[in-house]
Structure formats: structure tokens, C-alpha cells
Amino acid sequence: MKIQRRTLLKSAAALAAASGTVLAQTDAAPIRIAMIEGLSGPFANTGEAVFRNLIWAVERVNQRGGVRTAQGPRRLQLDRYDSKGQNEEALSALRSAIDGGARIVVQGNSSAAAAALIDAIGKHNERDPARRVLFLNYSAVDPALTNEKCSFWHFRFDAHADMRMAALMEVMKEDAALKAAYLIGQDYSFGQAVLREAKRQLAAQRPDVRIAAEELHPLGRIKDFAPYAAKIKASGAQAVITGNWGNDLTLLVKAARESGFDGRFYTFYGNALGAPAAIGEAGVGKVVAVADWLPNVPTAESEAFYQAFRQRYPKPADDYVHMRMQLMVEALAQAIERAGTADAVLLAVALEQAQVRFAGQSGRMRAGDHQFQQSLVVGVMDKLGAPGVKFDVEGSGYGFRVVRQLTAQQAELPHSCKLNRPEGA
């Protein structure tokens, strides 16, 4: 099987090389990438933030001449499709994207939508092999998506929830003040997975910590988190553990602050999209966030990367940059050139071998489950100008000081995926 895959890629690469004289003369059609994301509704801000990241990455590839293929140099083209935050709308957008010529789909701001897309794409690719589609996932982190629900056509470029929780646990293990934790999350597959893994890892790593309560709330429908904040404060917990994102996180931490809760927040996404400004001074030293990268990662390459993003998007409100989205587009460009084509099977085989490095960050795709392996960092909120906080978030005056860095090897976890590979792969 490995020999066959190498042969496929060598043949494609040889074809691209053989047509080198044509490459310089051909203005081939762009390779269309369909971003299916909530661009309206309660999480529209997260969709727009993703678009800024992806278009910046696509611009970078195109500015260096696009990607070399057997058909000639080809640009990448990013098209937007609004899922309105609904699974049915995401599936409708998928059909429109395929009809519009897209063979690469990107999505991430909902594990439920990602699961629906994985299923729909698998069925489509079996039914219509001439128009097969690949799905690149930048944020949907339900562990099941690269375990029991894994698919040959799906590649995840974010660390999944269990990996992120393990990184947070490295800091929680040293939190001597932590005696009780309040678990709260959005009531869908991802939020449920976070709470489930939090309980499992606390039992293994901090058996002395009591679960004060666990609670799930409707996704994107709560406008007033004051009742939840009151329960958190009354529980006696010293910390909240949550996977909430978007307005569900911002409104939660704002309500908790207003209720007088002074414990820690261990979060997956507390470092952006309004959360630091909402928390304000009360979050200094208390809001902890895990990410694939943070602006205050202490390297010159990281700083230059962040400064370049701020030049591209100078408005403080647009300050939402993710390294993994840049690595994803770089991996895609690398795979297209290795395969010499955007054919879904050949491209998937090439993506399985992707190893990329950009701005001092690197990662590799694990072929067994299509889970990208990369370093993770944990940061603690602090004032701009404090040691380790050269950059703040969204002009809030608060940033995240890196307190723990995990290598890709340290962040890696085993998987249970059994890929069903198509013929020829």
C-alpha cells in the first residue's frame, strides 16, 4: 500500500516536472476552496475572523506564484458560504460549493457541523467519484472526528479536545489553590466531550479536586449568563473549566466577573474574540487559555509573523490570528505541488505526508487518523507590558503570557481510527 501511494505521487510529480515549460505559460483555472462557516447569526464574528486568517494565507501562496501542477501554475481561490450556524444550511452550502467547482472544503467552527459534513462528503464521494471533495478542518475539535468517526476525506489541523485538555492539565496540576472545579459547556458534541474529558483527566491527574457541578447550556442561544454565574459563585469552586467559544464564552466570563466570582477560568478559547476585554482586570493571573500558538510565544520568528498580521489587519477588533490556519494552507499548497494535481485521492495521499514549517512553528500530518501533530502552548492573562506580554489582544490592554509549551511529541495522543481507504489510495 505504501509503495503504491509513493508510486502515485512520484508519477504525479514527474508529470508536473515534465510540463515545466508549459507551467510558465499556462494561466490555468484557480483551485477553488470553499469556506463553509457561520457568517451570520450569533457566531458571525468567529466566521469573519476565520475568513481573515484564511484569505491572508491564500494571498501569501498566490503572491509567490500559486502552486505548481501538471496543468500549470494555479492560484488558490477562497469562496465564502454562509452556513448561518445551522447543520442543514452547512449541507446546503456544501452542495452549492460542489456545483460551483470547489473540490476542497474548509470548516471548523462547530463539531456538529463538521460531523455532518464528514458524513455528507463520504456519501458524495462514493456516489460521484468524478467530483470527489476533501475536507480540511481548522477548529472542530470533537475527538470522535479523528477516532470512531474518522474519514479518509477529512483532515484536522487543530489539536482535538482531549489534547487541549491534557495541555491545560499540565497547569492545573500545579494549581495548589484548586480544590473544586465547576464544569460548564455548550450542549453539543464538542461541549459534551470537553466536560467528559475534564472529569476523566481530573480523576487521573488531580483526584483531590472536587467537581462542584457540571452543566451544559444551549449553543448560541443564551443572552444572559447571570443565572449561571450565580451558580458558579455559590458552588464554592475555585475554577471554571469550559470549552465555550464565541459569544457563549464572552457573555459567560462577563457575567461571572459581574457576579463577583474571583476564581480561575481554564479555557480553550479565552484568549480572543472579546473575552479579555470582558474580563478586564479581574482576569489578570486567572484566565488560562490553551492554543496551538499565542502572539507572545518568545521567538523572533513568532513576533515577525504577528507583526505581519497586524499590518495586514490594523484594526484592533480584527486581532484574531491562528497559526494553525496558516499551517493548514501551507500544507495544502505543499500537497498540491507534491501530487501535481488537486485530484482528491492523490491530494489526500500527499496530505498524509505533509510536514510544514512556517514562522518558527511546524507540524506534520499523522496518516493513521489524519490528525495534525503540532506543539501546544498554555498562557495566562496579564497586563500589556508585564513580563512576557509584549502584545495585547484586540487592543484590550491584556495579553497572554506563555507559561507552558508542549512539543508535538508531548501533545500527541493515541487514536482508534480505522480509515476506509478508497481504491488507488
N, C-alpha and C positions, 0 to 999 in steps of 0.2 A: 504493500500500500504506500509506504513512504517513497519507495523507488518510483512508483507510478506518479506520485504527486510531484516529485522532483523533475521527472521527465516532462510532465505537462508544463511546468513553469519554465524549464530550460527551452522548450520548444517555443513558448510564447515570447520569451526574452530574445531568442535568436531571431524570431520573425521581426521583432521591433528593431533590433540592431541591423538586420539586413535591409530594412527600409529607411535607413538613416538619411539618405539623400532626399527621400520623399518627405521626411519629418520636417525639414526646414522649409518646405514649400507648401505644405498642406494646411489649410485652415479648416480642420475637422470640427464637427459639431461639439459643443461642450458636453461634458459629463454632468448630468443633472442629478442633484442631491435634493431630496425633498425633506424639509424640516416640518414634522407634524407635531404641533405644540399648541398649548392653550395661549392664544394671543388676545383673547377677550375673556371677561369673567373675573372671578376673584383672584386668579393667579396670573393675570396677563403680564404683570411686571416681571415674573420669572421667565415667561416665554420670551419677552422682548430682551431680557438680559442674556439669555442663551443665544438669541439671534445675533446680538452684538459680538459675542465671542466667536461664533462660527463664521460670520461674514469676515471678521478680521483674519481668521486663519485661512479662509478661502482666498482672500485678497493676497495674502503672503505667497501662497502657492502660485497664483496667477501672475504676480509681479515677477516671479523668476521664470516665467515662460510656460506655466502649466505643467502637465505631466506628459511624458513621452509614451506613446502607444504605437502599435503597428499601423494604426490609421493616421498617425501624425501627432504633432503636439496638440493637446486638448486642454482647454480651460475647464475649471470646475465652476458650476453654476448652482447657487443655493436658492431654492424656491421655498416660499413660506406657505404653509397650510394650517389654518386655524382649526384646532380640534374643539375649541370652546371649553376645554376641560372635561369633555364627555367621551366615553369609550366609543359610543356609536358614531359620534362625529369624527373621531380619530380613524375609524374604519372606513367611513365615507371619504375622508381625506386621502386615505391610502389608495382607494380605487381611483380617485381623481389624479393622484400623483403618478400612478402606473400608466393610466391613459395618457397623461401628459408627457410620458417618456422617461420618467425617473426610474432608475434601477437600484438606487441607493437611498434608503430611508434613514433618517436620524430622528431620535426622540429620546426623552428621558424624564420629564417632569411628572411622572406618575407610573408607578409599578403596575397598577391595574391596567392602564392603557398599554404599557409595554407588553404585558402578558397577552392582551387581546391582539396586538399587532403580531407578536410571535406566532400565535395560532393561525391568524389570517394569512400571514406571509407563507407559512409552511403549506397550507392548503392551496394557496395560489400557485406556488412554485411547482407543486405536484400536478396541478391541473393545467398550467400554462407554462411549460418549460422554456418556451421561446422568449418569455418576458419575466424571467426569474429576478427576484429582488433580494438584496441584502439589507439587514437591519443593524445599524450601529447605534448603540445605547450609551449615552453620556451621563445619565443620572439616575435611572431607575434601578434601585439597589436591593430589591427583594432578593434574598439569597436563592430562592427557588428558580430564578430565571437562568442561572447557570448551574443548577443542580437538577432536580427532578423535572423541571420544565425546559431544560436546555434544548437548543436547536442549532443545527449546522449553519443556519442562515442568520443567526443572532450573535453579535459580538458586544460585550460590555466593557466600557473603558473607565468606569468608576469602580472603586472598591465597594463590595457589597456590604450590607448592613452588619453582618457578623464580623467582617474585617474591621469596619469602622468602630464597632463596639469594643473589640479587643484592644484597639489603639486607645480609646478612651479609658478602658480599664487599667491601662498602664499608669495613668494619672490617678484614677480612683483608688488604686492600691495604696497610694501614699497619702491619701486624704484622711488624716487622723481625726478630723472633726466629723467625718461622715459616720453617723450611727443609724440613720434611717433615710430611705430614698423614696420619692414619690414618682411613679412611672405614669406618664401621660403621652398619648399619641393620637394620630388621626386614624379613624376606623376604616382602614382598608388594608390590603395585603402587606404593604411596607410598614405602616404603623404598628400592625399586629406583630410583624416579625421583629421589630425593634424591641418591643416590650417582652416578647418571648425570650429573645437572646439576652436582654438585660437581666432577667431573672436567672437564666442559666449561668451566665458569667459571674454574676454577683455571688451565687451559691458556691461557685468553684473558687473564685478569687477573693471574695470578701464575705465569708459566711457569717461574720459578725454584724453585717449590715441588715437591718430590718426593712422589709418592703412596707412602707407606711400605707400605700394604696396603689392601685393601678387602674387607669381609666382611659377609655377610648371615647373620642368625640367625633361628630360628623365632619367629613372633609370639606373645608372651604365654606361652611355654612354658619359658623358661629361668629357673630358680630361683637358679642360682649362676653369676655372671658372672666369677668369679675366673680361669678359663682365658682368657677374652677379655681381661681386664685385664692378665694376664701378657704376652700377645702384644703388646698396645698398648705396654706399658712397654719390652719388648725390641726393638720396632721402631725406636726412636730418634726417633719422631715428637715434635714439639713441640706438636701439637694434634690433637684428635679432632673430626671433623665428623660429626654424627649428626642424623637426624630422629626418633630414638626418642622415645616418649611413654609416659606412664603408668608402671607398674612396670618396664617394659623400660628406661626411662631412669633411674629412681631406683636400681635394682639395679646398672646399669652404672656410674654415677658413684660409687656407694658402693664397689664392688669396685675401681675404678681408684684411688680415694683410699687404700684399704687396701693396694693393691699398691705404693704409693709413687710413682705417676705424678704429676708436677707440671706437666704441660703444660696448655694451654687446651682447653676444650670449646666448640666453636661449635655451638650447638643451636637447634632450632626451639621447644623446649618446656622449656628448663632453668630457667625462672623460676617453676615451680609444681609442685603435687602431690608434695611431699616431696623434690624434688631439692635445693633449697638446704640443707635440714636435713641431708640425707645427705652432701652435700659438705662442709659446715661451713667452717671457717677456710681450708682448702686451696683453696676456690673463690674467695676474695677476689681480684678482679682477673683471674681466669682463666676464669670461666664466662660465656659470652656468649650472649644469647638475643635472638631477633627476634620481634616481636609487632606486632599492629595497634595496641596501646596497652599502657602499663605504668602502675602506680599512681603512679610518681614522675615522670610527664610534668609538666613545670613550669608548670602553669597553675592558676588558682583554680578554674575550672570542673571540671577533671580531679580536683582534690583533693576538691571537694564531692561529686562523683559517687562517688568511692571511699569517702568517709566515710559516705555514704548506704547503700552496700552493706554496710559493716561494721556499721551499725546494724541492718540487716535480718538479717544473719547474723553475730552477735557471736563465735561460736566460732572461734578461730584456725584450726582444721582445715578450716573451711568457706571459707577465704580463697582463692577461685579465681574471679575476676571477669574477664569478657571484654567489652570494649566492642562488638565486632562482633556479639555475640548481641543486645545491646540495639538496635543499629542495624538488625539484621535484623527484629526485631519492630516497630520504628518504621516501617520501610519497608513491611512487610506491612500495618500499620494504615493508613498513607498510601494504599497502593494499593487497599485495600478501599473506602476512602471515595471515592477518585477514580473507581473503577469503579462504585460504588454497589451492588456485589454481590460474592459470593465465587465466582461462576462462574469456572471455571478459565481459560477463554480470555480473558475480559475482565480477570480479575485478572492474568494473565501479561502482557498488553499494558500494563496500568497499572504493573506492577513493572518493566517495561523502561524506564520513565521515572522511576523512583524517584530522588529526591535528598533525603537526610535529613541533619539536623544535630542532635546531642544531646551535651550536656555538653562542648561545645567541639570535638567530633570530627564529621567529616562524611564523606559518601561518596555515590557515585552508581552506579547500575547501568549497565553497558555493554550496550546492546541487542544488539549483534552476536554476543556469546557468553554473555551472562548471567553475566559475571564482575564482581563488585562492585569498584569502584575506590576505594581509601582510602589514607590515609597509613600508613606503617610506622615503627616505632622499633626501635633496637637498644640493648640495655642490658648493662652489665657488673655482675656481682655484687660487692657491697660490704657492709660492716657497717652496721647500722642506726645512724643518727646521723652517718655520714660525709657529706661534702658531696654533695648531690643524692639522699640516701637518707633521706627522711623516714618512709617506710613500709617495713616488712619484709614477708616472705612467710610466711604461716601461723604467725606467732609464732616464726619460726626465729632471729630476730636478724640476718637477712641480707635485703637487698633488692637492687633493680637500679637502678643509676644510668644515666640515658639518655645515651648518647654519640653517637648519630646519629639524626636524624629525616629521613625522606624524605616529600616531598609525594606526593599521589596521582598527580600527573603524573610525578614521578620514579620511582615504583614501577611504573607501568604498562608492560606488555609487549604486543607484538602477539599475535594469535591466528590460528588456522587453522580456526575453527569455520564450518560451513555449516549453519545451522538449517533444519530441515524444518518449516515453519510450517503449522499446520492451517488449514482453510478458515475464513475470517472473521477471521483474525489478520494 
